[in-house]
Amino acid sequence: MTQPLIIAVPSKGRLEENVNRLFAEADMPLRRDGARGYQGYIREIPNIEISYLSASEIATRLKEGAVHFGVTGEDLLREEIPDLESSVMLLAPLGFGHADVVVAIPDLWIDVTHMSDLAEVAGDFRQRHGQRLRVATKYIHLTQDFFARHGITDYTIVRSFGATEGAPSSGAAEAIVDITSTGATLVANQLRVPDDGTILKSEANLAASLTASWSAEAQAAARAVLHRLSARMRAQTMTEMEFNAPNGITLDWRQLMQDFTIERVAEPNANMTSQKLLVNNKDVTRLAARLHQMGVAQIASRKGDFFFTARNEIFDRLASRLPS
């Protein structure tokens, strides 16, 4: 029996919308079995099963090997799977779902600017009150690891099931660890983040399970999916630049490759005057200015829908971790 490639995606909310957009732009729209169905497929690529799950459940299924690919936040992956690198591989950040996991303390603690200050406050709190400083959070493992790195031991975790940011004002905890996108909710609750209190800058990731059963058919489907996704993501971050180098002008490629993020479409040599490059979007105008300084008169730039390559580096990295 042919084993399908199982891709777990968020079942609702903004994450689902962004994932749908990502796959549609990569020319493989997700087809859901009914408006509220929990299964789906990709018509353009055979042997794929889409599983619609909650964002946190996706992390668990990846760890268990019940799905091959999953799209969810890095914060959930690292919280639900403390030994992440041994069982799950982060293949690519996807550019949406940005949020930071942070330590937040009351504004009134004006002398607490760094985590080292919080360590002192926790020790003083225990001496004065006879109990440990309480930290409310849903991120148990991330909090424990981060506090341990900063030498903070005089605290206890209060598991949060609701609006974590309200814990200090309600008296349920003295500090919190929570996720924030803009910081507005923290400000509204008279909380702030110490200068070194950011635990993780998270975003949605495409992740692969290393414990799943990877048949040849599943790997073939994975290669096809990653071929399209990689080409689409490259097109979103890279611009094609084309120009003619005048005779007698020698371009210092080693220096250019060092100063800019460049991929050469064709390997240049001394006899080539026509050059075509893929350049990171943030470097396009600076590279154009440098080329003009080197004697290049005209440069054309164009965006593409896809930039395909025969070699799929993301799949190659995954294949190197799978059992042979």
Number of C-alpha atoms within 10 A of each C-alpha: 3 9 15 22 24 22 25 30 25 24 19 13 9 12 19 19 12 17 22 18 15 20 17 14 16 20 16 19 17 20 15 16 12 9 7 10 11 16 17 19 20 19 12 12 12 14 18 21 19 23 22 22 20 16 22 16 19 28 29 16 18 28 24 16 18 17 27 26 27 29 27 27 25 23 25 20 27 19 18 20 18 13 12 17 11 13 17 26 19 19 17 16 18 19 12 16 17 17 20 18 20 23 26 24 25 19 15 10 13 8 10 19 16 14 22 16 14 24 20 13 18 21 17 15 18 14 12 9 9 9 14 19 24 22 25 29 26 20 21 17 15 22 23 15 13 17 21 11 10 13 13 19 14 20 20 15 20 19 14 20 9 10 11 22 27 20 21 21 14 9 9 15 21 20 27 28 26 23 26 17 13 11 15 11 14 21 14 11 15 17 24 22 22 18 11 12 20 18 19 16 15 22 18 25 22 20 26 24 26 24 18 20 17 22 13 12 16 19 20 15 19 24 18 15 21 17 21 21 24 21 18 21 20 19 20 16 13 24 22 22 21 17 18 15 20 14 11 9 12 14 16 9 13 8 9 14 12 9 12 15 16 21 15 15 14 11 10 15 11 10 8 13 16 12 17 20 19 23 21 19 15 13 15 19 12 11 19 19 11 12 18 12 10 15 15 17 13 12 15 11 16 10 15 13 13 19 19 15 13 6 9 16 14 16 18 11 12 19 15 9 12 14 9 6
